[in-house]
Amino acid sequence: MLRFMVVNKEQVDLLFDKLNVMIIKEIIREPLNVTQISERLNEPIPTVWRRLKRLEKGGLIEAVKVEKVGKFKVKYYRAKALYYALPNFIQIHPRDIKVKFLYEKLLSLRNRVLQAYPNEIPDDVDPIDYAVLMDIIMNYGILFDNEGELKELVEEARNYLFSFLKRNVK
């Protein structure tokens, strides 16, 4: 399972459906079959089955185990990710050369952080607990690991913003 997954337009449409989201929430921590999900959500089995098929085809969930029960094969599904993120549809391009430089430094730092930490959640841990701990490390550990670079970036941005505002107020 991934911590986060960037979704496409079709996946966004699937995630705007309340029942689909409820199904995904049920299968984050543990794989479940259609009957288990149906019982937990108090929804008819055919409805849940159809939704699972759409979510699987859409790449938001996956079948992780198949058991043979009598004549039937029972599939167990789990979410492919804990967080589903929208792509960066709008690319911003600062006009001011100094702002552009600071923005590029910010993006570089952000990319280094994303590459430094794994996106894959190990199978033998609770995915939510793991993701929360990784979020703390990624969002705040970077402050300690890159304190000097971040202080410099913030100070440059702060100074430039104040000079920028002063120029525009006159």
N, C-alpha and C positions, 0 to 999 in steps of 0.2 A: 504494500500500500504506500502511496505517496503522501507526503505532508500537504503539498499543494499541486494543483494541476490547472493550467491555463485552458479555458474552454473556448470552443468555437460557437458560432451563431446557433447551430442546431442544438448543441448541448445547453446553451443558455435558455433556449425555449423549453427544453425538458426540465430545467431547474426552476422555471417560473411556475411549475405545476405543484400545488401544495401536497398532493398525495405522493408524487415522485420524491419530493424532499423528505417527507415522513418515512418513506421506504429507505432512502439512503441513510437517514439518521439511525434507523434500526440495525443496519448492517455495517456500521462503522466499527464497532467493538468486536463483533463476532459474526462469522458467516451464519446465515439462516436460510432455510428453504422456504418455498412459497407458502406452505401451510403454517409455519411458525410466524411468518410475517403477517399473513392473513389474520391469525388469531390475535397477535399483538395490536394490530391496527383496527381490528373489528371491521375488516373489509372482505368482500367475497373473494374466494380463491381465484376465479377467472379474471377478476379485475386486477388483482395483484400480479397474476401470472403475465397478463398483457403488458402491464407497466414494467415488470422485470425485463421482459423481452425488448421493449423500447429502450430502456436504460442500458441494457447490455449492448444492443446494437449501436447506441449512441456513445458507447465508450466510457460511461460514467460508473458502471459497476462491472464485476466480472464473476464468472462461475469459478469457484476455487476448489470444489470437491464434488464428486458424484458418488452416491451410495446406491447399491442395488437393494431395494426393499420389495421382496416378492418378485413380481413380474415388472415392476416399475423401477426407473432410474430417478433418484431424487437429487436435484442439484442444489448446492449451497452457494449463496451469493454473498459478496462483500463489496463495499464501496472501493473504488479505485483510488480515492484520495480523501483526505480529511477536509481540506479546503479546496474550493473551486473558485478560481479567479478569472476575472474578465481580462481579455488581452488589452494591451495599450493601444486602443483604437485611434486615439488622437495623439499624434506626435507633436510635441511642442518644440519650438525653435526660438530661443530668446534672440532679440534683435541686438541688444547691447553686447558688445564684445566682452566686457568684464563679466556680465551675467552669464553669457554663453560659456566662458571659461569655468566659472564656479559650478554651473550646471553639469558640465562634462566631468569635473572632479567628483561631484556627487554621484553621478551615474557610474563612474569607475569604481568608487568605493562600494556602492551598492552591488555591483556585479562581482567584486571580489568576495563580498560576504556571501552571496548566493552560491558561489562556486566553492567556498571553503567548507560549507556545511552540507551534509547529505540530505537529499529530498526523500529518500527511501526510508520508510519506517520498518525497523526489524520486526519479523513475525512473532517473536517471543515476548513482546512488550505490549502494554495497553496503548493503542494509537493516540488516544486523546492525551494521556499523561505525557507520553513522549513528545508530542507536538507542542504542548504547553511549555515543557522544559526547553525544547529547541527554540521556541519563540522568544523566551527570556534570554537565552544565550545569543541568538541572532540579533535581537533588537536592542539589547542592553549590554551584552558582553562586548559587542563591537565598540561601545563607548570606552571601555577600559583598554581593549586591545589596540585601538587606534586613537587614543586620547589626544595626542599631539596633533595629528592630522585633522581630526574633527574640530578641535579648538581653533586651529588656524582657519579652517573653512568657515566656521561660524563667525569668527571675528572678521574675516574678509567680507562675508556677506553682510554682517551688521554694519560695518563701517561704510560699505558701498551703498547700502540701503539708506542710511542717514544722509549721506552726501547727495544721493539721488533725490531724496525727498526735499532737501534744502534747495536744490537747483530748481525743482518743479514748483515750489511754493512761491518763489520770487516773481 
